[in-house]
Amino acid sequence: MPSFDQLVLSSPIGFVSGCSSVNNKAEDYDSFVSTTSDVFLSLKRGEGSSGGNKTLDGSSSFHTTLDHVARSCLTAVPKVEPAVLASSLEMCTTLSDEAIRGIVAGYESISAVEVTPEEHTSHLGRLYDLQWKLGVSVSSSNCSNLSVPFVSMSYKVSDTNGQAKGYSMELPYPEFQEFLAKLKAIAEHMDSL
């Protein structure tokens, strides 16, 4: 995983102009810290943020920039410490000292917030009712892989509206081992978020 410096330097289009918008908004320090905390908290909970959504005052570059900094901070490995966040923003961006202080304050305000599994779930669906069985094919008219163990799995995925759809798959045992290793890596990564 990339470091915070690497992530923040891979900025989206409009980031530099967005820094000046962030600097202007940071002049109202208390409101800025509150907005920054909200962005960090929304991203930490997996809700996304308002990044890029044009508001009535035309501040889409403000939100794009703040969203990029927050995402970079929350996804960086190792976890970004507040002092490192401040020095990296000072070196890698054109953000003012006041804006940097506000971003660090927003980050610190949510660092102790624990996200419950319900809050951190994806909006893509929920996997449940996983069933599996191990088998060996002993004869078939159209199968060349006889006497090879396989794993047959069936599971259901419910979408955000609660509608369920069933799936099934069958993998030779060596492919299943690779699949399982990838699932474990994904689970470890998701646990670290």
C-alpha positions in Angstrom: 0.0 0.0 0.0 1.2 3.5 -0.8 2.3 6.0 1.9 0.4 9.2 2.6 3.0 11.3 0.6 2.6 9.1 -2.4 -1.2 9.2 -2.2 -1.5 13.0 -1.7 0.9 13.6 -4.6 -1.3 11.6 -7.0 -3.8 14.4 -6.7 -6.9 14.7 -9.0 -7.4 17.4 -11.6 -8.1 20.7 -9.9 -6.3 19.9 -6.6 -4.0 22.9 -6.7 -6.8 25.3 -7.3 -8.8 23.4 -4.7 -6.0 24.2 -2.2 -6.7 27.9 -2.5 -10.5 27.2 -1.9 -9.6 25.2 1.2 -7.3 28.0 2.4 -10.2 30.5 2.0 -12.7 28.2 3.9 -10.1 27.7 6.6 -10.4 31.3 7.6 -13.6 30.4 9.4 -11.6 27.9 11.5 -14.4 26.3 13.6 -16.7 25.7 10.7 -13.8 24.4 8.6 -12.8 21.9 11.4 -16.4 20.7 11.6 -16.6 20.2 7.9 -13.2 18.4 7.8 -14.3 16.1 10.7 -17.5 15.3 8.8 -15.6 14.4 5.7 -13.2 12.1 7.6 -16.0 10.4 9.5 -18.1 9.8 6.4 -15.1 8.2 4.6 -14.1 6.2 7.7 -17.7 4.8 7.8 -17.5 3.9 4.1 -20.3 6.4 3.2 -18.2 8.4 0.8 -18.3 12.2 1.1 -19.5 15.1 -0.9 -16.3 15.2 -2.9 -16.8 16.7 -6.3 -20.5 17.6 -5.7 -21.0 21.1 -6.7 -22.6 23.2 -4.0 -24.6 26.4 -4.3 -21.5 28.5 -3.7 -19.6 26.6 -6.5 -17.1 25.0 -4.1 -16.6 21.7 -5.9 -12.9 22.1 -5.9 -12.9 22.6 -2.2 -14.7 19.3 -1.7 -12.6 17.5 -4.2 -9.4 18.7 -2.5 -10.6 17.9 1.1 -11.9 14.5 0.0 -8.6 13.7 -1.7 -6.6 14.6 1.4 -9.0 12.7 3.7 -9.0 9.6 1.5 -5.2 9.6 1.2 -4.9 9.9 5.0 -7.3 7.1 5.8 -5.9 4.7 3.2 -2.2 5.3 3.7 0.0 2.5 5.1 1.3 2.9 7.7 -1.4 4.8 9.6 -0.7 8.5 9.4 0.2 10.2 12.6 -1.0 13.8 13.1 2.5 15.3 13.1 3.3 13.4 9.8 0.1 14.5 8.3 0.9 18.2 9.1 4.5 18.0 7.8 3.5 16.1 4.6 0.7 18.6 3.8 3.2 21.4 4.4 5.8 19.9 2.0 3.5 18.4 -0.7 0.7 21.0 -1.0 0.0 24.7 -1.2 -2.3 24.6 1.8 -2.0 27.4 4.4 -0.8 26.7 8.0 -4.4 27.4 9.2 -5.9 24.9 6.7 -3.3 22.3 7.7 -4.1 22.8 11.4 -7.8 22.5 10.6 -7.3 19.3 8.6 -5.2 17.8 11.4 -7.8 18.8 14.0 -10.5 17.2 12.0 -8.4 14.0 11.6 -7.6 13.9 15.3 -11.3 14.4 16.2 -12.3 11.1 14.5 -9.2 9.0 15.2 -10.8 7.7 18.4 -14.1 6.9 16.7 -14.6 3.2 16.4 -16.6 2.1 13.3 -19.0 -0.8 14.0 -19.2 -3.6 11.4 -22.7 -2.4 10.5 -21.4 1.1 9.8 -18.4 -0.2 7.8 -20.3 -2.5 5.5 -20.3 -2.0 1.8 -23.3 -0.7 0.0 -22.8 -3.3 -2.7 -24.6 -6.2 -0.9 -24.2 -8.7 1.8 -22.9 -12.3 1.4 -24.7 -14.9 3.5 -25.8 -18.5 3.6 -22.5 -19.9 2.3 -22.6 -23.6 1.9 -19.8 -25.8 0.6 -19.0 -29.4 0.0 -15.9 -31.3 -1.0 -16.2 -33.9 -3.7 -14.3 -36.1 -6.2 -15.5 -36.9 -9.7 -15.3 -40.6 -10.4 -16.9 -40.9 -13.8 -18.2 -38.5 -16.5 -18.8 -38.6 -20.2 -17.6 -35.1 -20.7 -15.0 -34.4 -17.9 -11.3 -34.9 -18.3 -10.5 -34.2 -14.7 -11.5 -37.5 -13.0 -10.4 -38.4 -9.5 -9.6 -34.7 -8.9 -11.0 -33.2 -5.7 -13.3 -30.2 -6.1 -15.1 -27.7 -3.9 -18.7 -26.8 -4.7 -20.0 -23.6 -3.1 -23.4 -22.0 -3.1 -24.2 -18.6 -1.4 -26.7 -15.8 -1.5 -26.1 -12.1 -1.8 -28.7 -9.6 -0.7 -28.6 -6.1 -2.2 -29.2 -2.9 -0.2 -33.0 -3.4 -0.7 -32.9 -6.9 0.8 -33.5 -8.7 -2.5 -31.5 -12.0 -2.5 -29.9 -13.7 -5.4 -28.3 -17.1 -5.2 -25.0 -18.1 -6.8 -23.0 -21.3 -7.1 -19.6 -22.3 -8.3 -17.4 -25.3 -8.5 -13.6 -25.1 -8.4 -10.9 -27.8 -8.5 -9.3 -28.0 -5.1 -6.0 -26.1 -6.1 -8.0 -23.2 -7.5 -10.2 -23.2 -4.4 -7.0 -22.8 -2.3 -6.0 -19.8 -4.4 -9.5 -18.4 -4.1 -9.5 -18.8 -0.3 -6.1 -17.1 0.0 -7.4 -14.1 -1.9 -10.5 -14.0 0.3 -8.3 -14.0 3.4 -6.2 -11.2 2.0 -9.3 -9.2 1.3 -10.7 -9.8 4.8 -7.4 -8.7 6.4 -7.3 -5.6 4.3 -10.9 -4.7 5.2 -10.2 -5.3 8.9 -7.4 -2.9 8.7 -9.6 -0.1 7.3 
